[in-house]
Amino acid sequence: MTTFFATVATTTLQTPWDWFFAIVQIIAIDIVLAGDNAVVIALAVRRLEKKARMWGIIIGAGMAVILRVGLTFMASQLLAINYIKLAGGLLILWIAVKLLRENTGGEADKAEARHLWHAVWLITVADITMSLDNVLAVAGASKGSFGLLLFGLGLSIPLVVFTSNLLARLMDRYPVIIYAGSAILGKVGGEMIMTDRLIMDVFHPEPWLIHAVEGLLAMGVILLALAWRRPGRKNPPA
């Protein structure tokens, strides 16, 4: 933590143009990275009633930002530990399969997802794993400025809320987006697994292999969720 405060106290931003480009970069990073969190939130709250859905989005987005602020002080140390990203990636894959099953299965599969705090729990667990990379990206773009770091974290709140709400509405109208969102989470999980320090040091995977695993896991999430649903499917009464 001492190293962190020493870093933010010595900003490398010298000219107004440095500040301008840093702010633009932070905004771009927030827009891109807000998508992952928004997909999880949208999938988790989709089966909730309208009022509960909005509360789920607000609480989920708030938890995402709180976790990012907390993880800011330890992100670089955590990411250096073996198995951290590997375990996080596997957890994201499980959440992706579970959310896809709940959003596309029968009524028995969907019932559990209608509870607000169940949705918040899934969102929080996913945010814990996905926020590490997000924090490091914003911290790097801040160039040592604590003010810009807070700006980047604060900006992510309205972006996640807006994007989550929009995605949830689109999923209601176009169910194919549910599968696309789960595939995105599968890709995120694959990226976390393949970029874990242990995997990188032992196997030294080439970029093409990392992308191939991401694609396979994106498709695997959908196939596994469909296979998981099938045994529980019952024929309608005659």
N, C-alpha and C positions, 0 to 999 in steps of 0.2 A: 504493500500500500504506500510505503514511503517513496518507492521508486515511481509509482503512478503520480503522486502529487508533485514530485520533482520534475516529471515530464511535462505535466500540464502547466507548470509554472514557467517553462522556458519555451514559449511558442516560437515557431520559425516563420510566422507570418510577419512580414516587414512592411509591405506596401499595400495600398488600398486594393490593387489588382490581386494580390495574394489572398486577401480576405474575400474578395468577390468570387474568385475561382474556387476557394475552399467552400464557400456557402453553396455555390452551384453544385459542386461535387457531392456535398452532404445531402442536398435536396434530391439529386439523382439517385444516390444510394438508398435513401429512405423510400423513394417511390418503388424502386426495384425490390428491396428487401421486405417492404410491407406486404408484398404479395403472399409470401409464405405463411406469415401469421394470419393474414386475412383468409386464406384458403381453409386453414384449420378452424378458425372461428366460424366461418360461414357454414362449413360442414357440420360442426358441432351444434349450432343453434337452429339449423334448418327445420327440425321437427318440432320446435317450440312454438307456443302460441305467440301472436304478434307482440304483445307487451313483454312477455318473458324473453322473446328473441332480442328485442332492443336492449334489455338489461344484460343479457348474455354477451352481446357485442360490446357494450360499454365496460362491463366488468372484465371481459376477456382482453380488450385493448388496454385497459388500465393495468391489468396484471402483466401484460407483455412489457409495458414501459417500466413498471416497478422492477421487474426482473432484470431488465437491461441496465437500469441504474445500479442495482445491487451487484450485477455481474461485471460492471465496468471495472471494479476495483480488483477483480481476480481472474478476468477472462484469459489474459495471456498466460498466467500460471496454470490454469485448468487445461487449456488446450495443449500444453506441453506434456501432460500426463498421458501415458499409454492407456488405451481402452476407453477414454472419455468420449471421444467422437464415435468410436465403434459402438459403444453401448447406446449412445444417443441416437445413432442412425437406426439401430435395430428397434429402438423404442418408437421412432417416427414411423417405421414400416408397420409396426403393430397398430399404431393409432390410425394410420391411413386405411388399413384393411378393416378395422373395427368401424370407423366412420362410414366407409363405403357400404359395408354390410347393413348398418343401421339405417342408412338413407335410401337403400334400394331393395331391402329384403321385405319380408312379410310383416304383418302388424306386430307379431311377437318380437321380431328383430328391432322394430322401430320404437316400441313402447319405452324402452329404457332411455332413449335419447330425448324424450320429451321433458325430462326433469332438468330444471335450470342448473342446479349445482352439479349434476353429472356432466353437463356440457362444460361448465366452468372448470371442473377438475381435468377433463381431457385437454382443454385449451391450455391450462397452466402447465401440465406435464409436457406438452409439446413445446410451449414457449421456453421452458427451462433449457431444453436441448438446442432449440434453434436460435436462441438469443446470443449465444457465445460468438458465433461468426459475425452476426449483425453488429454487436458492440465493437468488435475489433475493426470492422470496416469503417464505422462512423468515427471511432477514435483515431484511426489512421488519417482520415480526411480532415480531422480537426487540427492537425499539425501542432499538437501540444496546447491548443487553446481550450481551457475548461469551459468558457462561455459558448464556443461553437459546439463543443460536445453536448452541453445541456440543450442547445438549440436543436441539434440533430435528434436527441432523444425525445424532446418535447414535440417536434414536428411529426414524429411517427404516430402520435396519438390520433390526430384527426385523419391521417392517411389510412391507418388500420381500420378505424371506425367506418369511414366512408366506403372503403374498398370491401370490407366484410359485409356491410349492409347491401351494397350493390350486388355482390356475388350471391348472397343468400336469395335475393329477389330473382336474379337470373337463373339460379338453380331451380326455383319453383316453376319457371316457365320453360326452361330448357334442361331437362334432366341429364343430358349428355355432359353438361358442365361438371356434374358430380363426379363422373368417371375421370374427366380431365383433371379436376382438382386432386383427386386421390392419386392419379398418376404423377402429378407434380410433387406431391409429398413423397411418393416412392423414389422419385429422382433425387429429392433433397436427402432422403435417408441413404441412398446409394452414394451420394457425394460425401456425406459425413463419414460413412464406413471406409470408403477408399482413400480418404485424406487423413485418416487417423494416423498419428505418429508411428504406431507400431506397424501398421500396414505399409506405410511409406518407407520405413527403415528396413523392413524385412524383404518386401517384394519389389519395391521401387517400380510401381506400376506406371506404364506409359500413359500419356493423356488419352489416347484412343481407347485404352482398356478401361480407364475410369469412366469415360462417356458410355462405353458399351455396357458396363455394369449398371450405370444409372438407367439406361434405357431398358435393360432386362428387368430391373426391379420395378420400374414404372409399370411395365406390363404385368409383372408378377403380382403386384398388389391387386390389380383388377381380377386376374385369374384366380388368385387365392380367395378373394372375397366372394366371388361367384361360386367357387367350389365349396366354401364354408356354408353358404346359404342352402345349397341343394339338398343335403340330407334332411334338413328340417322342414322342407317344403311339403305341404300336405295337399292332397287333392281336394278340390271343393266338394261339399256335400251334394249328392244327386238331388 
